[in-house]
Amino acid sequence: MVSGVEHTHVIDVVAEDEATGEIVLVMKEPRPWDGTELQLFQLQEKINTYLSFALDGEMWEEFPQFVERPLRLQLDCVEPPDGTALQLLSAVREQIGYRGINLIVRVAPISGCDCAD
């Protein structure tokens, strides 16, 4: 299956974090951060896809068992995001926080989803 930030219209992983009760939408970035506008644009588009999936009701239609559960967006990447990516993520975190959605970044080798932090 195709996944990763460069595939902007694909939901990489939908998981449940049993420890927190959150539904976790995981975005994977297996590439190193290169500071290009393209990679930043792809990250922004990926986030938009995830938020649309969650907020426009598609997620609840596909996963009705997750209705009314807290939501977390999670970016799994192989190295810490660079300055421009961090600025974008910070702005997104602030905006979605108003809707009760959490955003975290995990730096780890990309593989399956271990959603328990």
C-alpha positions as CSV (number, residue, x, y, z in Angstrom):
1,M,0.0,0.0,0.0
2,V,1.2,3.5,-0.8
3,S,1.8,5.7,2.2
4,G,3.8,8.7,3.3
5,V,3.6,12.5,3.3
6,E,4.3,12.6,-0.5
7,H,1.1,10.7,-1.1
8,T,-1.1,13.6,0.1
9,H,-4.5,12.1,-0.5
10,V,-3.8,8.8,1.3
11,I,-4.6,8.1,5.0
12,D,-1.5,6.1,6.1
13,V,-2.8,4.6,9.4
14,V,-6.0,4.8,11.5
15,A,-5.4,3.3,14.9
16,E,-6.6,3.2,18.4
17,D,-4.4,4.1,21.4
18,E,-5.8,2.0,24.1
19,A,-3.8,3.8,26.8
20,T,-5.3,7.2,26.1
21,G,-8.5,6.2,24.3
22,E,-7.6,8.4,21.3
23,I,-8.2,7.6,17.7
24,V,-4.9,8.2,16.0
25,L,-4.4,9.2,12.4
26,V,-0.8,8.6,11.6
27,M,1.1,10.3,8.8
28,K,4.4,8.8,7.9
29,E,7.4,10.8,6.6
30,P,10.2,8.3,5.7
31,R,12.3,11.0,3.9
32,P,14.7,13.3,5.7
33,W,13.6,16.9,5.9
34,D,15.2,18.7,3.0
35,G,13.8,22.2,3.5
36,T,12.1,22.3,0.1
37,E,8.8,24.0,-0.6
38,L,7.6,20.8,-2.2
39,Q,8.0,18.7,1.0
40,L,6.4,21.5,3.1
41,F,3.5,21.7,0.6
42,Q,3.0,17.9,0.7
43,L,3.0,18.0,4.5
44,Q,0.4,20.8,4.5
45,E,-1.8,18.9,1.9
46,K,-1.5,15.7,3.9
47,I,-2.6,17.5,7.1
48,N,-5.5,19.0,5.1
49,T,-6.5,15.5,3.9
50,Y,-6.4,14.1,7.4
51,L,-8.5,17.0,8.9
52,S,-11.0,16.7,6.1
53,F,-11.3,12.9,6.7
54,A,-11.9,13.5,10.4
55,L,-14.0,16.7,10.4
56,D,-16.2,16.2,7.3
57,G,-17.6,12.9,8.6
58,E,-15.8,10.4,6.3
59,M,-13.9,8.8,9.2
60,W,-17.1,8.3,11.2
61,E,-18.8,6.7,8.3
62,E,-15.9,4.3,7.8
63,F,-15.3,3.7,11.5
64,P,-18.6,4.3,13.3
65,Q,-17.1,2.7,16.4
66,F,-14.8,5.7,16.8
67,V,-17.6,8.3,17.0
68,E,-17.2,10.7,20.0
69,R,-13.7,9.5,20.7
70,P,-10.8,12.0,21.2
71,L,-8.7,12.4,18.1
72,R,-4.9,12.7,17.6
73,L,-2.9,13.5,14.5
74,Q,0.5,11.9,14.7
75,L,3.4,12.6,12.4
76,D,6.0,9.7,12.4
77,C,9.3,10.8,10.8
78,V,12.8,9.6,10.7
79,E,14.4,12.8,11.9
80,P,13.1,15.9,13.7
81,P,11.3,18.3,11.4
82,D,13.2,21.3,10.1
83,G,12.4,24.9,11.1
84,T,9.8,25.6,8.4
85,A,8.0,22.3,9.0
86,L,8.0,23.0,12.8
87,Q,6.4,26.4,12.2
88,L,3.7,24.8,10.1
89,L,3.1,22.0,12.7
90,S,3.0,24.6,15.5
91,A,0.4,26.6,13.7
92,V,-1.7,23.5,12.9
93,R,-1.4,22.3,16.5
94,E,-2.7,25.6,17.8
95,Q,-5.6,25.7,15.3
96,I,-6.8,22.1,15.8
97,G,-6.4,22.4,19.5
98,Y,-9.5,24.6,19.6
99,R,-11.4,21.6,18.3
100,G,-9.9,19.3,20.9
101,I,-7.6,17.5,18.4
102,N,-4.0,16.8,19.5
103,L,-1.0,16.8,17.2
104,I,2.2,15.1,18.1
105,V,5.5,14.3,16.2
106,R,7.3,11.1,16.8
107,V,10.9,10.7,15.6
108,A,11.6,7.0,15.1
109,P,12.3,4.5,12.3
110,I,9.2,4.2,10.1
111,S,7.6,0.8,10.3
112,G,4.2,-0.2,11.7
113,C,2.2,1.9,14.1
114,D,3.1,1.6,17.8
115,C,0.6,4.2,18.9
116,A,1.3,3.9,22.6
117,D,3.8,6.7,23.4
